[in-house]
Each structure stands twice: as structure tokens, then as C-alpha cells.
Amino acid sequence: MKDDGFMMLDAVLAMLIFSIIIGILVPALMMIKTTVAHADNTLEFSRSLYIEILKHDAPDDFKHEDYIMKGDSICDKENMELCVSIK
């Protein structure tokens, strides 16, 4: 049993590496997942708005019940964080 100290050091090192993986990679993965979901929502909003704007002659004449004009941007009525600048 002269290698007990080495085995304890090896176990502590393995736990340290495991805690680094859990402490850094899991929050990074969660942040990436949130970013991808937000980008997907923004892309879907931009696509639907683009299709609706194509039905009108000019963005200034644009009126639709799902969108709100705020200054130089058009925003989603349900989610005010989704806005697209028109100028």
C-alpha cells in the first residue's frame, strides 16, 4: 500500500478536471442553446415581416395587425424585443 498517496492525488486530479468540465462547458452549452433559440426567433420574425412588406408598395404604407411601427423600426406586437429597422 505504498501507492495510496498517488491514488488519492490521482482521484483529486480527476475530480478537479470533472468539476472544470461541469463548471465551464455546461453553462457554455446552455448559453449557446439560448443564443440559437433567440436567433431562430429573430430569423422567423424577419422572414414573416419581409413577406408581409413585399405585399405593400412601400414600408411607410405598411399596416398589419401583428406588427407595430415604432419610429424607424417595425416590431412584433407580441414580443417587443423583435424589431427590424426600415431605414
ABEGO torsion letter per residue (X at the ends): XAAAAAAAAAAAAAAAAAAAAAAAAAAAAAAAAAAAAAAAAAAAAAAAAAAAAAABABAAABBBAABBBBEABBBBAABAABBBBAX
